Each structure stands twice: as C-alpha cells, then as structure tokens.
Amino acid sequence: MLLLVLSTLAATPVDARFVLEVAELPVAELRVTSDGARYTYRATHFLEEGPAEANLTFTLAELPAPPEVLTLVTRPAPGCRDVYEERRGVLEKLCVAGGTGTVKGTLGVEPFVAHYDREARLLDIKVGSAQWRAATTSAQPPPESPFVRGVAVPLGALTFEPPIAGARWMKAEGIGDDAARARCLVLARRALEGHPERRLAVGLVIEGARAFPHAWVMDGARALDPSVAPGDERLATRQYVEVPRAQSGRFYLQLFDGAVKLVAK
C-alpha cells in the first residue's frame, strides 16, 4: 500500500502555496513542490526575527510514509494511514472521514476540516487554532527572501498599484527600548498587555527605499511602535501602512510577487 501511495504522489507534479493564519493573523507562508521524485517543503514566517525558515527537500521513495502536507494538497481518500510530518520528522496518523468539497478527519490527535475545489485541490484546512489558506503561486519565486530583505520601493510619497482597499498610511511614535525592527510581532503583542484600548496592527514599515512586513499597535488614532525607542530619529522619515488583517497574508505574497506594487504618487 505504501508503494502504491508513493507512486501516486510521484505521478502528480505539485506546486502549492499557502498562508498560515492563527487567530486571523497571517503568520507564515508555506510552499510545497514536487517533481514526482523529490519533494520540497519551505515555510517562512512573516513577522519573526530572522525570520524563522524551514527549507527541506526529500526523496519520496526514501521516506517511511507519504509527506503530510503533500498528502493533503490533493483530496485524500477515506480511511486511515501514516503520514510523515515534515518539520519534526515523525509519523502521524491521518484519518479521513470522506466527503468531496468538505472533508473532515483527524491528524494525530487534532480534528481538521478541509475544503477542496472541483479538481480536488486544497483550498483551506483548519487544524486546531491554525488555518492554512491557498494562495496564488508565483511563476518564479524571488531569489532572496523578501521577509528578510524587504522589497525595493521608490523614495518619497507612495501609493499602491492596484489600490488596496482599507490601507491606511500613518506615522508612528516609538514606545520601546529596543531600537531593532526584529521581533516586531512579539513586541506588539506584549504592548497590548494591560491595555484593552489598544489593538494589533499589521502591514508595512517603509524605511528609505525598502518596505518590510511589520506589526505595531494602535491606540485610537495613534500608531505606537514598541520596536523603536521614543524619539528615535528614524521615525521622522518612516512611513507605516496598515492593511486589514484578514487580507494581510495574501497582500504580502502579492507584494513580493509583484502583483501589487508601491509606486510614486
């Protein structure tokens, strides 16, 4: 049975891309590709220091079971089987109750609900508090991770092309004692503690000729950046642009792919 499943996976080239959301906040991109013999799993976090990244390549015939994500990318048949969890390198039990558009089951001890299109391609899957949503795949991935390098933008006043509904441009005040942009999401969440009037904001910070994914907090109409010290001279030239949280994951991918651009006004 294992050889049959692996041969089926090997016969189907795959190039799929997903955004991971936790509590409606996009936190990572996952891209999986397979040429029929080799399988690559690449995960990159949006708003972490570094950022955290896993870039793993496997030879399908050498694995003890089909890869977990690769098995779920196309609607799996009903029943239970072992799958290989890519990041931890362990076997888990995948059980599928059946269905076509909506598929339910368990992955390890966690229940999941997945949705597939008419071609049996995965649209989204929710496992516990995490939800993966399919995103448009670019024809050619950027040569360097834009989560680290940002994207090049013109100097001066900018606008989006095409326009982004709900985007808000602003300046920010520094409220931190850490002059680094790194770990912005951790610092922003910490800045919410004890302040019920504040909310988390995500989008971009534009520094000179580059734009980076960034998280900060809003206190009414005031933007507060806990990754920058009060009075930091960079705040005078930085631009912040908030995008709606529900759209921000796909917005990042479209920006990195060039489907959305920051252009001079």
Beta strands, then each sheet from edge to edge (+ up, - down):
strand 1: 14-22
strand 2: 25-34
strand 3: 38-45
strand 4: 53-59
strand 5: 79-85
strand 6: 90-98
strand 7: 102-107
strand 8: 110-116
strand 9: 122-127
strand 10: 130-134
strand 11: 151-152
strand 12: 158-161
strand 13: 168-170
strand 14: 173-174
strand 15: 198-207
strand 16: 210-219
strand 17: 222-225
strand 18: 239-242
strand 19: 261-264
sheet 1: 4+ 3- 2+ 1- 10+ 9- 8+ 7- 6+ 5-
sheet 2: 11+ 16- 15+ 18- 13+
sheet 3: 11+ 16- 17+ 14+
sheet 4: 12+ 19-
end
